[in-house]
Structures are given as structure tokens and as C-alpha cells.
Amino acid sequence: MGRAGRACGVSAVKSKRVPRAVREQQMLDAAVRTFARRGYRAASMDEIAEVAGVSKPLVYLYLNSKEELFSAVIRRESAALVEAVTAAVEPDAPADRQLWSGLTGFFAHTAEHPDGWAVLHQQARTHGEPFALEVAAMRAEIVRFVTELIGAAAQEAGCVGELADREVAGLAHALVGAAESLAEWANVRTDEDASAEQEQEQEQEQEQEGERERGRQRPAAKDTAATLMNFAWAGLGRLMDGERWAPEA
């Protein structure tokens, strides 16, 4: 083979290399899947590398350690969730419509990314302060956003002075907590699901999971958001109309 032939061969090999940014996302995708289904403790770098289709040394080269990989997963999934919520809000709509559309974005994202939600809501909160702090920062950002929406609703209703900033913040915390709980209920994975997935090869598992997800009767994101609005907004509306509950003396 002449120099030209060798040069073409080297060029062809180089052209097939996957860019680092793309390869990292593949590793993060594999890590989300593995952490969600095995748990942080039981998940192994060997399995993550196998699911990603790369060698274990390459995972370490790109992401250094299991701890740093888990932190990278939390940061990526947190950013995606916050973006989904904020992007879903209809900015020029009335306050209740804005809140409903934001909740719809939240429930749609958690339904479409159940493994990411499992990592944030179940795994990250229970495996040490660094991970829990990452999730707390994400939650605080969403709470601030919801606080602004409730504050805007109070302004529309003309009761800004009656609702103190602290009370508005408390209502936002309560609403976000209720949304998290409802997302957990809507996206629950059964033991049968987990057992079936563990028994399948990776390709078969992905195909069968898709069939199960399509067949499983889960509430639509809009319906789940409406459920929470029916639970929370009616009370918020009465509060903004000046009605307050108080225990009997």
C-alpha cells in the first residue's frame, strides 16, 4: 500500500471517532439508566461502561470516578428538569394558567425521563451530602420560580399586602413538595417491571420496556397537573380572596 493509501486509511479511522462531547453524553445516559435501576451503591462502572458501549478505562478517563460521574448525572438531569419547567410556562397567560403550564412541563418531563427522575428524587437525596446538595440547589431554583408565579397571582388578585413574602414562599415550597410526591405516584415502577428488566439482554430490555410503557395506564401530564391545580389552586384562590382557615377557639 502506498503513502496515499495509508493516508486514506488513517483519515477514515479518524473520521469514525466519536467526538468527546457525544461520547460523554452516551456515558451519562448509561449512568442514568444504571443508577436508577441498580441504585448508587450497587451500580458498577463495569456495567455503565457496558451499557455505554465503551471500555471502563475510558469512563474513568472522561469522568474520573463513580462519585464524579454521579454528580455529573445529577447536574445534567437537574438542569434538564428546570429547563423543562421554565420553558413550559406561558409567559403572557394569567397566573393560574402559567402555574398549570409549568406543572404540566414538570410532569411531562418526569414521565418522559423516569430514570432521571428516579436518580434525582430517590438516589441523590439518600447517598451523602454532596449529592443531596446538588438536588437541593435544583429544588431551590424551582421553588423560587413557583414563588414568583404565586406572587404574580397575588398581585393580579390585589392582595400583595395581605400575603407576606414568607407566606408566599411557604406556599411555593408546599406546592413543589406536592408536585414531587405526585410525580412519584404517577411514575411508580413496580417490582415486576424491575425483575423483568434484569432478566433481559440490553437490546431486548429496551424494546420490551417501550412496549410496557405504552401499555401501562399512566395519567397524562396535563391530567396530573390538573389534579394538583384542583387540590391547590382552589385553596390559593380563596386565600387571595381574603378567606382564611383558622382553628376554632
HUPE-V656365 format. One record per residue. N is the residue number from 1. RES is the residue in one small letter. BURIAL is + if it has 24 or more other ideal C-beta (glycine too) atoms within 12 Angstrom, else -. Layout:
n:N res:RES burial:BURIAL
n:N res:RES burial:BURIAL
//
This chain:
n:1 res:m burial:-
n:2 res:g burial:-
n:3 res:r burial:-
n:4 res:a burial:-
n:5 res:g burial:-
n:6 res:r burial:-
n:7 res:a burial:-
n:8 res:c burial:-
n:9 res:g burial:-
n:10 res:v burial:-
n:11 res:s burial:-
n:12 res:a burial:-
n:13 res:v burial:-
n:14 res:k burial:-
n:15 res:s burial:-
n:16 res:k burial:-
n:17 res:r burial:-
n:18 res:v burial:-
n:19 res:p burial:-
n:20 res:r burial:-
n:21 res:a burial:-
n:22 res:v burial:-
n:23 res:r burial:-
n:24 res:e burial:+
n:25 res:q burial:-
n:26 res:q burial:+
n:27 res:m burial:+
n:28 res:l burial:+
n:29 res:d burial:+
n:30 res:a burial:+
n:31 res:a burial:+
n:32 res:v burial:+
n:33 res:r burial:+
n:34 res:t burial:+
n:35 res:f burial:+
n:36 res:a burial:+
n:37 res:r burial:+
n:38 res:r burial:+
n:39 res:g burial:-
n:40 res:y burial:+
n:41 res:r burial:-
n:42 res:a burial:-
n:43 res:a burial:+
n:44 res:s burial:-
n:45 res:m burial:+
n:46 res:d burial:-
n:47 res:e burial:-
n:48 res:i burial:+
n:49 res:a burial:+
n:50 res:e burial:-
n:51 res:v burial:+
n:52 res:a burial:+
n:53 res:g burial:-
n:54 res:v burial:+
n:55 res:s burial:-
n:56 res:k burial:+
n:57 res:p burial:-
n:58 res:l burial:-
n:59 res:v burial:+
n:60 res:y burial:-
n:61 res:l burial:-
n:62 res:y burial:+
n:63 res:l burial:+
n:64 res:n burial:-
n:65 res:s burial:-
n:66 res:k burial:+
n:67 res:e burial:+
n:68 res:e burial:+
n:69 res:l burial:+
n:70 res:f burial:+
n:71 res:s burial:+
n:72 res:a burial:+
n:73 res:v burial:+
n:74 res:i burial:+
n:75 res:r burial:+
n:76 res:r burial:+
n:77 res:e burial:+
n:78 res:s burial:+
n:79 res:a burial:+
n:80 res:a burial:+
n:81 res:l burial:+
n:82 res:v burial:+
n:83 res:e burial:-
n:84 res:a burial:+
n:85 res:v burial:+
n:86 res:t burial:+
n:87 res:a burial:-
n:88 res:a burial:+
n:89 res:v burial:+
n:90 res:e burial:-
n:91 res:p burial:-
n:92 res:d burial:-
n:93 res:a burial:-
n:94 res:p burial:-
n:95 res:a burial:+
n:96 res:d burial:+
n:97 res:r burial:+
n:98 res:q burial:+
n:99 res:l burial:+
n:100 res:w burial:+
n:101 res:s burial:+
n:102 res:g burial:+
n:103 res:l burial:+
n:104 res:t burial:+
n:105 res:g burial:+
n:106 res:f burial:+
n:107 res:f burial:+
n:108 res:a burial:+
n:109 res:h burial:+
n:110 res:t burial:+
n:111 res:a burial:+
n:112 res:e burial:-
n:113 res:h burial:+
n:114 res:p burial:+
n:115 res:d burial:+
n:116 res:g burial:+
n:117 res:w burial:+
n:118 res:a burial:+
n:119 res:v burial:+
n:120 res:l burial:+
n:121 res:h burial:+
n:122 res:q burial:+
n:123 res:q burial:+
n:124 res:a burial:+
n:125 res:r burial:+
n:126 res:t burial:-
n:127 res:h burial:+
n:128 res:g burial:-
n:129 res:e burial:-
n:130 res:p burial:-
n:131 res:f burial:+
n:132 res:a burial:-
n:133 res:l burial:-
n:134 res:e burial:+
n:135 res:v burial:+
n:136 res:a burial:-
n:137 res:a burial:-
n:138 res:m burial:+
n:139 res:r burial:+
n:140 res:a burial:-
n:141 res:e burial:-
n:142 res:i burial:+
n:143 res:v burial:+
n:144 res:r burial:-
n:145 res:f burial:+
n:146 res:v burial:+
n:147 res:t burial:+
n:148 res:e burial:+
n:149 res:l burial:+
n:150 res:i burial:+
n:151 res:g burial:+
n:152 res:a burial:+
n:153 res:a burial:+
n:154 res:a burial:+
n:155 res:q burial:-
n:156 res:e burial:-
n:157 res:a burial:+
n:158 res:g burial:-
n:159 res:c burial:+
n:160 res:v burial:-
n:161 res:g burial:-
n:162 res:e burial:-
n:163 res:l burial:+
n:164 res:a burial:-
n:165 res:d burial:-
n:166 res:r burial:-
n:167 res:e burial:-
n:168 res:v burial:+
n:169 res:a burial:-
n:170 res:g burial:-
n:171 res:l burial:+
n:172 res:a burial:+
n:173 res:h burial:-
n:174 res:a burial:+
n:175 res:l burial:+
n:176 res:v burial:+
n:177 res:g burial:-
n:178 res:a burial:+
n:179 res:a burial:+
n:180 res:e burial:+
n:181 res:s burial:-
n:182 res:l burial:+
n:183 res:a burial:+
n:184 res:e burial:-
n:185 res:w burial:-
n:186 res:a burial:+
n:187 res:n burial:+
n:188 res:v burial:-
n:189 res:r burial:+
n:190 res:t burial:-
n:191 res:d burial:-
n:192 res:e burial:-
n:193 res:d burial:+
n:194 res:a burial:-
n:195 res:s burial:-
n:196 res:a burial:-
n:197 res:e burial:+
n:198 res:q burial:-
n:199 res:e burial:-
n:200 res:q burial:-
n:201 res:e burial:-
n:202 res:q burial:-
n:203 res:e burial:-
n:204 res:q burial:-
n:205 res:e burial:-
n:206 res:q burial:-
n:207 res:e burial:-
n:208 res:q burial:-
n:209 res:e burial:+
n:210 res:g burial:-
n:211 res:e burial:-
n:212 res:r burial:-
n:213 res:e burial:-
n:214 res:r burial:-
n:215 res:g burial:-
n:216 res:r burial:-
n:217 res:q burial:-
n:218 res:r burial:+
n:219 res:p burial:-
n:220 res:a burial:-
n:221 res:a burial:+
n:222 res:k burial:-
n:223 res:d burial:-
n:224 res:t burial:+
n:225 res:a burial:+
n:226 res:a burial:+
n:227 res:t burial:+
n:228 res:l burial:+
n:229 res:m burial:+
n:230 res:n burial:-
n:231 res:f burial:-
n:232 res:a burial:+
n:233 res:w burial:+
n:234 res:a burial:-
n:235 res:g burial:-
n:236 res:l burial:+
n:237 res:g burial:-
n:238 res:r burial:-
n:239 res:l burial:+
n:240 res:m burial:+
n:241 res:d burial:-
n:242 res:g burial:-
n:243 res:e burial:-
n:244 res:r burial:-
n:245 res:w burial:-
n:246 res:a burial:-
n:247 res:p burial:-
n:248 res:e burial:-
n:249 res:a burial:-
//
